[in-house]
Amino acid sequence: MLQRYMTVAELHERTLLPRTTIYDAISDGSLPALRPGDRRRGLRIGERDAEEWLERETRRGTGWQAGGPASETGAHAGHGTEHSR
């Protein structure tokens, strides 16, 4: 099965996590990312890789959840994804 890829901006839009959190996870190796042949096009993150990373971080209790902090927005994990419909 082929994996679909998204940009950092798309993952940010789906999860409402700060882009710096996403870039930090890529830098420390906890979130795998690829750079297409044209280096100016930015990083790509596999959807399955992102889902697995979000699940791991949520289980670790890092103080955030997908969808933004519940205390600020009332959002739930998965907000804005096709899985929530």
ROZA-79510 format. One record per atom (N, C-alpha, C): residue number from 1; residue in three letters; chain; atom name; x, y, z. Coordinates in steps of 0.02 Angstrom, whole numbers, plus 32768, in hexadecimal, padded with zeros to 4 digits. Example, Ala and Ser with C-alpha at 12.3 -4.5 7.8 and 13.67 -1.06 7.14 Angstrom:
BEGIN
+-----+-----+-------+------+------+------+------+
!   n ! res ! chain ! atom !   xx !   yy !   zz !
+-----+-----+-------+------+------+------+------+
!   1 ! ALA !     A !    N ! 8294 ! 7EE4 ! 8186 !
!   1 ! ALA !     A !   CA ! 8267 ! 7F1F ! 8186 !
!   1 ! ALA !     A !    C ! 8294 ! 7F5B ! 8186 !
!   2 ! SER !     A !    N ! 8282 ! 7F90 ! 8162 !
!   2 ! SER !     A !   CA ! 82AC ! 7FCB ! 8165 !
!   2 ! SER !     A !    C ! 8285 ! 8002 ! 818A !
+-----+-----+-------+------+------+------+------+
//
This chain:
BEGIN
+-----+-----+-------+------+------+------+------+
!   n ! res ! chain ! atom !   xx !   yy !   zz !
+-----+-----+-------+------+------+------+------+
!   1 ! MET !     A !    N ! 802A ! 7FC5 ! 8000 !
!   1 ! MET !     A !   CA ! 8000 ! 8000 ! 8000 !
!   1 ! MET !     A !    C ! 802D ! 803F ! 8000 !
!   2 ! LEU !     A !    N ! 801E ! 806D ! 7FD5 !
!   2 ! LEU !     A !   CA ! 8044 ! 80AB ! 7FD1 !
!   2 ! LEU !     A !    C ! 8033 ! 80DA ! 800A !
!   3 ! GLN !     A !    N ! 8065 ! 80FD ! 8021 !
!   3 ! GLN !     A !   CA ! 805B ! 812E ! 8056 !
!   3 ! GLN !     A !    C ! 8053 ! 8173 ! 8037 !
!   4 ! ARG !     A !    N ! 8023 ! 8199 ! 804E !
!   4 ! ARG !     A !   CA ! 801B ! 81DE ! 8038 !
!   4 ! ARG !     A !    C ! 8047 ! 820A ! 8063 !
!   5 ! TYR !     A !    N ! 8060 ! 8240 ! 8045 !
!   5 ! TYR !     A !   CA ! 808E ! 826E ! 8067 !
!   5 ! TYR !     A !    C ! 806F ! 82B3 ! 806C !
!   6 ! MET !     A !    N ! 8085 ! 82D7 ! 80A0 !
!   6 ! MET !     A !   CA ! 806D ! 831B ! 80AA !
!   6 ! MET !     A !    C ! 80A9 ! 8347 ! 80BD !
!   7 ! THR !     A !    N ! 809F ! 8387 ! 80B7 !
!   7 ! THR !     A !   CA ! 80D3 ! 83B7 ! 80CB !
!   7 ! THR !     A !    C ! 80CC ! 83C6 ! 8115 !
!   8 ! VAL !     A !    N ! 80FE ! 83E8 ! 8130 !
!   8 ! VAL !     A !   CA ! 80FB ! 83FE ! 8175 !
!   8 ! VAL !     A !    C ! 80BE ! 842C ! 8180 !
!   9 ! ALA !     A !    N ! 80B2 ! 8458 ! 814F !
!   9 ! ALA !     A !   CA ! 8078 ! 8485 ! 8154 !
!   9 ! ALA !     A !    C ! 8036 ! 845E ! 8157 !
!  10 ! GLU !     A !    N ! 8031 ! 8429 ! 812F !
!  10 ! GLU !     A !   CA ! 7FF4 ! 8401 ! 812F !
!  10 ! GLU !     A !    C ! 7FEB ! 83DC ! 8171 !
!  11 ! LEU !     A !    N ! 8022 ! 83C2 ! 818D !
!  11 ! LEU !     A !   CA ! 801D ! 83A0 ! 81CF !
!  11 ! LEU !     A !    C ! 800A ! 83D3 ! 8204 !
!  12 ! HIS !     A !    N ! 8026 ! 840E ! 8200 !
!  12 ! HIS !     A !   CA ! 8014 ! 8444 ! 822F !
!  12 ! HIS !     A !    C ! 7FCA ! 8454 ! 822A !
!  13 ! GLU !     A !    N ! 7FAF ! 845A ! 81EE !
!  13 ! GLU !     A !   CA ! 7F68 ! 8469 ! 81E5 !
!  13 ! GLU !     A !    C ! 7F3B ! 8432 ! 8200 !
!  14 ! ARG !     A !    N ! 7F50 ! 83F4 ! 81F8 !
!  14 ! ARG !     A !   CA ! 7F28 ! 83BB ! 8210 !
!  14 ! ARG !     A !    C ! 7F28 ! 83B6 ! 825C !
!  15 ! THR !     A !    N ! 7F61 ! 83C4 ! 827A !
!  15 ! THR !     A !   CA ! 7F68 ! 83B8 ! 82C2 !
!  15 ! THR !     A !    C ! 7F65 ! 83F6 ! 82ED !
!  16 ! LEU !     A !    N ! 7F71 ! 8430 ! 82CF !
!  16 ! LEU !     A !   CA ! 7F77 ! 8470 ! 82F2 !
!  16 ! LEU !     A !    C ! 7FB3 ! 8472 ! 8321 !
!  17 ! LEU !     A !    N ! 7FE1 ! 8444 ! 8317 !
!  17 ! LEU !     A !   CA ! 8020 ! 8446 ! 833E !
!  17 ! LEU !     A !    C ! 804D ! 847C ! 8321 !
!  18 ! PRO !     A !    N ! 8074 ! 849C ! 834B !
!  18 ! PRO !     A !   CA ! 80A3 ! 84CE ! 8331 !
!  18 ! PRO !     A !    C ! 80D4 ! 84AE ! 82FF !
!  19 ! ARG !     A !    N ! 80E4 ! 84D2 ! 82CC !
!  19 ! ARG !     A !   CA ! 8114 ! 84B8 ! 829A !
!  19 ! ARG !     A !    C ! 8157 ! 84A9 ! 82BB !
!  20 ! THR !     A !    N ! 816A ! 84CF ! 82ED !
!  20 ! THR !     A !   CA ! 81AA ! 84C2 ! 830F !
!  20 ! THR !     A !    C ! 81A9 ! 847D ! 8330 !
!  21 ! THR !     A !    N ! 8170 ! 8468 ! 834B !
!  21 ! THR !     A !   CA ! 816A ! 8426 ! 8369 !
!  21 ! THR !     A !    C ! 8175 ! 83F0 ! 8334 !
!  22 ! ILE !     A !    N ! 8158 ! 83FA ! 82F9 !
!  22 ! ILE !     A !   CA ! 815F ! 83CA ! 82C2 !
!  22 ! ILE !     A !    C ! 81A8 ! 83C8 ! 82AB !
!  23 ! TYR !     A !    N ! 81C6 ! 8403 ! 82A0 !
!  23 ! TYR !     A !   CA ! 820C ! 8405 ! 828B !
!  23 ! TYR !     A !    C ! 823B ! 83E7 ! 82C0 !
!  24 ! ASP !     A !    N ! 822D ! 83F3 ! 8300 !
!  24 ! ASP !     A !   CA ! 8256 ! 83D5 ! 8335 !
!  24 ! ASP !     A !    C ! 8252 ! 8389 ! 8333 !
!  25 ! ALA !     A !    N ! 8216 ! 836E ! 8328 !
!  25 ! ALA !     A !   CA ! 820E ! 8325 ! 8324 !
!  25 ! ALA !     A !    C ! 8233 ! 8308 ! 82E8 !
!  26 ! ILE !     A !    N ! 8234 ! 832C ! 82B1 !
!  26 ! ILE !     A !   CA ! 8259 ! 8316 ! 8276 !
!  26 ! ILE !     A !    C ! 82A4 ! 8318 ! 8286 !
!  27 ! SER !     A !    N ! 82BA ! 834E ! 82A6 !
!  27 ! SER !     A !   CA ! 8301 ! 8356 ! 82B7 !
!  27 ! SER !     A !    C ! 831A ! 8320 ! 82E6 !
!  28 ! ASP !     A !    N ! 82F0 ! 830E ! 8318 !
!  28 ! ASP !     A !   CA ! 8308 ! 82DC ! 8348 !
!  28 ! ASP !     A !    C ! 82FC ! 8294 ! 8331 !
!  29 ! GLY !     A !    N ! 82DE ! 828D ! 82F5 !
!  29 ! GLY !     A !   CA ! 82D6 ! 824B ! 82D8 !
!  29 ! GLY !     A !    C ! 8297 ! 8226 ! 82EC !
!  30 ! SER !     A !    N ! 826E ! 8244 ! 8316 !
!  30 ! SER !     A !   CA ! 8231 ! 8221 ! 832C !
!  30 ! SER !     A !    C ! 81F9 ! 8224 ! 82F7 !
!  31 ! LEU !     A !    N ! 81FE ! 8253 ! 82C8 !
!  31 ! LEU !     A !   CA ! 81CE ! 8258 ! 8291 !
!  31 ! LEU !     A !    C ! 81F4 ! 8254 ! 824F !
!  32 ! PRO !     A !    N ! 81EF ! 821B ! 822D !
!  32 ! PRO !     A !   CA ! 8213 ! 8214 ! 81ED !
!  32 ! PRO !     A !    C ! 81F9 ! 8245 ! 81B9 !
!  33 ! ALA !     A !    N ! 8227 ! 825F ! 8191 !
!  33 ! ALA !     A !   CA ! 8214 ! 828D ! 815B !
!  33 ! ALA !     A !    C ! 8244 ! 8283 ! 8121 !
!  34 ! LEU !     A !    N ! 822B ! 8290 ! 80E6 !
!  34 ! LEU !     A !   CA ! 8253 ! 828B ! 80A9 !
!  34 ! LEU !     A !    C ! 8259 ! 82D0 ! 8089 !
!  35 ! ARG !     A !    N ! 828F ! 82D9 ! 8064 !
!  35 ! ARG !     A !   CA ! 8297 ! 8315 ! 803D !
!  35 ! ARG !     A !    C ! 8297 ! 8300 ! 7FF4 !
!  36 ! PRO !     A !    N ! 8266 ! 8319 ! 7FCD !
!  36 ! PRO !     A !   CA ! 8263 ! 8307 ! 7F86 !
!  36 ! PRO !     A !    C ! 82A3 ! 831D ! 7F61 !
!  37 ! GLY !     A !    N ! 82AC ! 8304 ! 7F25 !
!  37 ! GLY !     A !   CA ! 82E8 ! 8315 ! 7EFE !
!  37 ! GLY !     A !    C ! 82F5 ! 835F ! 7EF8 !
!  38 ! ASP !     A !    N ! 82C2 ! 8387 ! 7EF0 !
!  38 ! ASP !     A !   CA ! 82CA ! 83CF ! 7EEC !
!  38 ! ASP !     A !    C ! 82CA ! 83EA ! 7F34 !
!  39 ! ARG !     A !    N ! 8304 ! 83FA ! 7F4E !
!  39 ! ARG !     A !   CA ! 830B ! 840D ! 7F95 !
!  39 ! ARG !     A !    C ! 82E4 ! 844B ! 7FA8 !
!  40 ! ARG !     A !    N ! 82D0 ! 8473 ! 7F76 !
!  40 ! ARG !     A !   CA ! 82AA ! 84B0 ! 7F85 !
!  40 ! ARG !     A !    C ! 8261 ! 84A0 ! 7F96 !
!  41 ! ARG !     A !    N ! 824B ! 8463 ! 7F8A !
!  41 ! ARG !     A !   CA ! 8205 ! 8452 ! 7F93 !
!  41 ! ARG !     A !    C ! 81F4 ! 843F ! 7FDB !
!  42 ! GLY !     A !    N ! 8224 ! 8438 ! 8007 !
!  42 ! GLY !     A !   CA ! 8217 ! 842B ! 804D !
!  42 ! GLY !     A !    C ! 8211 ! 83E1 ! 805E !
!  43 ! LEU !     A !    N ! 8200 ! 83D5 ! 809C !
!  43 ! LEU !     A !   CA ! 81FC ! 8391 ! 80B6 !
!  43 ! LEU !     A !    C ! 81B7 ! 8372 ! 80A9 !
!  44 ! ARG !     A !    N ! 81B6 ! 8330 ! 80A8 !
!  44 ! ARG !     A !   CA ! 8177 ! 830B ! 80A1 !
!  44 ! ARG !     A !    C ! 8174 ! 82D7 ! 80DA !
!  45 ! ILE !     A !    N ! 8139 ! 82D1 ! 80F7 !
!  45 ! ILE !     A !   CA ! 812E ! 82A4 ! 812F !
!  45 ! ILE !     A !    C ! 80F7 ! 8273 ! 811B !
!  46 ! GLY !     A !    N ! 8105 ! 8232 ! 8124 !
!  46 ! GLY !     A !   CA ! 80D3 ! 81FF ! 8114 !
!  46 ! GLY !     A !    C ! 8099 ! 8202 ! 8145 !
!  47 ! GLU !     A !    N ! 805C ! 81F9 ! 812B !
!  47 ! GLU !     A !   CA ! 8021 ! 81FB ! 8157 !
!  47 ! GLU !     A !    C ! 8025 ! 81C7 ! 818E !
!  48 ! ARG !     A !    N ! 8039 ! 8189 ! 817D !
!  48 ! ARG !     A !   CA ! 803E ! 8155 ! 81B1 !
!  48 ! ARG !     A !    C ! 8074 ! 8167 ! 81E4 !
!  49 ! ASP !     A !    N ! 80AC ! 8183 ! 81CC !
!  49 ! ASP !     A !   CA ! 80E1 ! 8198 ! 81FA !
!  49 ! ASP !     A !    C ! 80C8 ! 81CD ! 8229 !
!  50 ! ALA !     A !    N ! 80A1 ! 81FD ! 820F !
!  50 ! ALA !     A !   CA ! 8086 ! 8232 ! 8239 !
!  50 ! ALA !     A !    C ! 8055 ! 8217 ! 826C !
!  51 ! GLU !     A !    N ! 8029 ! 81E9 ! 8257 !
!  51 ! GLU !     A !   CA ! 7FF9 ! 81CC ! 8285 !
!  51 ! GLU !     A !    C ! 801C ! 81A6 ! 82BC !
!  52 ! GLU !     A !    N ! 804E ! 817E ! 82AB !
!  52 ! GLU !     A !   CA ! 8073 ! 8158 ! 82DD !
!  52 ! GLU !     A !    C ! 8097 ! 8187 ! 830D !
!  53 ! TRP !     A !    N ! 80B5 ! 81BC ! 82F4 !
!  53 ! TRP !     A !   CA ! 80D8 ! 81EC ! 831E !
!  53 ! TRP !     A !    C ! 80A7 ! 820D ! 834E !
!  54 ! LEU !     A !    N ! 806D ! 8222 ! 8335 !
!  54 ! LEU !     A !   CA ! 803B ! 8242 ! 835F !
!  54 ! LEU !     A !    C ! 8024 ! 8212 ! 8396 !
!  55 ! GLU !     A !    N ! 8019 ! 81D3 ! 8385 !
!  55 ! GLU !     A !   CA ! 8004 ! 81A2 ! 83B7 !
!  55 ! GLU !     A !    C ! 803A ! 8198 ! 83ED !
!  56 ! ARG !     A !    N ! 8079 ! 8192 ! 83D8 !
!  56 ! ARG !     A !   CA ! 80B0 ! 818A ! 8408 !
!  56 ! ARG !     A !    C ! 80B5 ! 81C6 ! 8437 !
!  57 ! GLU !     A !    N ! 80B2 ! 8202 ! 841A !
!  57 ! GLU !     A !   CA ! 80B9 ! 823E ! 8443 !
!  57 ! GLU !     A !    C ! 807E ! 8247 ! 8472 !
!  58 ! THR !     A !    N ! 8042 ! 8234 ! 845B !
!  58 ! THR !     A !   CA ! 8007 ! 8239 ! 8486 !
!  58 ! THR !     A !    C ! 800D ! 8208 ! 84C0 !
!  59 ! ARG !     A !    N ! 8024 ! 81CB ! 84B3 !
!  59 ! ARG !     A !   CA ! 802E ! 8199 ! 84E8 !
!  59 ! ARG !     A !    C ! 8064 ! 81AF ! 851A !
!  60 ! ARG !     A !    N ! 8098 ! 81D1 ! 8500 !
!  60 ! ARG !     A !   CA ! 80CE ! 81E9 ! 852C !
!  60 ! ARG !     A !    C ! 80B7 ! 8220 ! 855A !
!  61 ! GLY !     A !    N ! 8080 ! 8241 ! 8549 !
!  61 ! GLY !     A !   CA ! 8067 ! 8277 ! 8573 !
!  61 ! GLY !     A !    C ! 8093 ! 82B4 ! 856F !
!  62 ! THR !     A !    N ! 80A1 ! 82CB ! 8532 !
!  62 ! THR !     A !   CA ! 80CE ! 8304 ! 8528 !
!  62 ! THR !     A !    C ! 80AE ! 8347 ! 8536 !
!  63 ! GLY !     A !    N ! 806E ! 8348 ! 854A !
!  63 ! GLY !     A !   CA ! 804E ! 8387 ! 855A !
!  63 ! GLY !     A !    C ! 8029 ! 83A7 ! 8520 !
!  64 ! TRP !     A !    N ! 8027 ! 8384 ! 84E7 !
!  64 ! TRP !     A !   CA ! 8001 ! 839E ! 84AF !
!  64 ! TRP !     A !    C ! 7FDB ! 8364 ! 8490 !
!  65 ! GLN !     A !    N ! 7FAA ! 8375 ! 8468 !
!  65 ! GLN !     A !   CA ! 7F87 ! 8342 ! 8441 !
!  65 ! GLN !     A !    C ! 7F76 ! 835E ! 83FD !
!  66 ! ALA !     A !    N ! 7F6C ! 8332 ! 83CD !
!  66 ! ALA !     A !   CA ! 7F59 ! 8349 ! 838B !
!  66 ! ALA !     A !    C ! 7F19 ! 8370 ! 8390 !
!  67 ! GLY !     A !    N ! 7F14 ! 83A5 ! 836B !
!  67 ! GLY !     A !   CA ! 7ED9 ! 83D0 ! 836F !
!  67 ! GLY !     A !    C ! 7EE4 ! 840C ! 839B !
!  68 ! GLY !     A !    N ! 7F1F ! 8412 ! 83B9 !
!  68 ! GLY !     A !   CA ! 7F2F ! 844A ! 83E4 !
!  68 ! GLY !     A !    C ! 7F1D ! 843B ! 842C !
!  69 ! PRO !     A !    N ! 7F34 ! 8463 ! 8459 !
!  69 ! PRO !     A !   CA ! 7F26 ! 8459 ! 84A0 !
!  69 ! PRO !     A !    C ! 7EDB ! 845C ! 84AD !
!  70 ! ALA !     A !    N ! 7EC0 ! 8428 ! 84CC !
!  70 ! ALA !     A !   CA ! 7E78 ! 8425 ! 84D9 !
!  70 ! ALA !     A !    C ! 7E61 ! 845F ! 8505 !
!  71 ! SER !     A !    N ! 7E8C ! 8475 ! 8532 !
!  71 ! SER !     A !   CA ! 7E78 ! 84AA ! 855F !
!  71 ! SER !     A !    C ! 7E6F ! 84ED ! 853B !
!  72 ! GLU !     A !    N ! 7E92 ! 84F5 ! 8503 !
!  72 ! GLU !     A !   CA ! 7E8D ! 8534 ! 84DE !
!  72 ! GLU !     A !    C ! 7E56 ! 8533 ! 84A9 !
!  73 ! THR !     A !    N ! 7E4F ! 84FA ! 8486 !
!  73 ! THR !     A !   CA ! 7E22 ! 84F9 ! 844C !
!  73 ! THR !     A !    C ! 7DE7 ! 84CB ! 8454 !
!  74 ! GLY !     A !    N ! 7DEB ! 849C ! 8483 !
!  74 ! GLY !     A !   CA ! 7DB7 ! 846A ! 8489 !
!  74 ! GLY !     A !    C ! 7DBB ! 8437 ! 8451 !
!  75 ! ALA !     A !    N ! 7DF1 ! 8438 ! 842B !
!  75 ! ALA !     A !   CA ! 7DF9 ! 840A ! 83F3 !
!  75 ! ALA !     A !    C ! 7E0B ! 83C4 ! 840B !
!  76 ! HIS !     A !    N ! 7DFC ! 8393 ! 83E2 !
!  76 ! HIS !     A !   CA ! 7E0D ! 834E ! 83F2 !
!  76 ! HIS !     A !    C ! 7E3F ! 8334 ! 83BF !
!  77 ! ALA !     A !    N ! 7E62 ! 82FE ! 83D3 !
!  77 ! ALA !     A !   CA ! 7E92 ! 82DE ! 83A6 !
!  77 ! ALA !     A !    C ! 7E6D ! 82CA ! 8367 !
!  78 ! GLY !     A !    N ! 7E8D ! 82D6 ! 832D !
!  78 ! GLY !     A !   CA ! 7E70 ! 82C3 ! 82EE !
!  78 ! GLY !     A !    C ! 7E46 ! 82F9 ! 82CE !
!  79 ! HIS !     A !    N ! 7E3D ! 8332 ! 82EF !
!  79 ! HIS !     A !   CA ! 7E16 ! 8368 ! 82D3 !
!  79 ! HIS !     A !    C ! 7E32 ! 837C ! 828F !
!  80 ! GLY !     A !    N ! 7E05 ! 8381 ! 825F !
!  80 ! GLY !     A !   CA ! 7E1B ! 8398 ! 821D !
!  80 ! GLY !     A !    C ! 7E34 ! 8360 ! 81F0 !
!  81 ! THR !     A !    N ! 7E32 ! 8321 ! 8206 !
!  81 ! THR !     A !   CA ! 7E47 ! 82EB ! 81DA !
!  81 ! THR !     A !    C ! 7E0B ! 82C5 ! 81C3 !
!  82 ! GLU !     A !    N ! 7E15 ! 82A0 ! 818D !
!  82 ! GLU !     A !   CA ! 7DDC ! 827B ! 8172 !
!  82 ! GLU !     A !    C ! 7DC5 ! 8245 ! 81A2 !
!  83 ! HIS !     A !    N ! 7DEF ! 8230 ! 81D1 !
!  83 ! HIS !     A !   CA ! 7DDD ! 81FC ! 8200 !
!  83 ! HIS !     A !    C ! 7DAA ! 8214 ! 8232 !
!  84 ! SER !     A !    N ! 7DA3 ! 8255 ! 823B !
!  84 ! SER !     A !   CA ! 7D75 ! 826F ! 826E !
!  84 ! SER !     A !    C ! 7D2F ! 8277 ! 8254 !
!  85 ! ARG !     A !    N ! 7D23 ! 8268 ! 8217 !
!  85 ! ARG !     A !   CA ! 7CE0 ! 8272 ! 81FA !
!  85 ! ARG !     A !    C ! 7CB8 ! 8233 ! 81FC !
+-----+-----+-------+------+------+------+------+
//
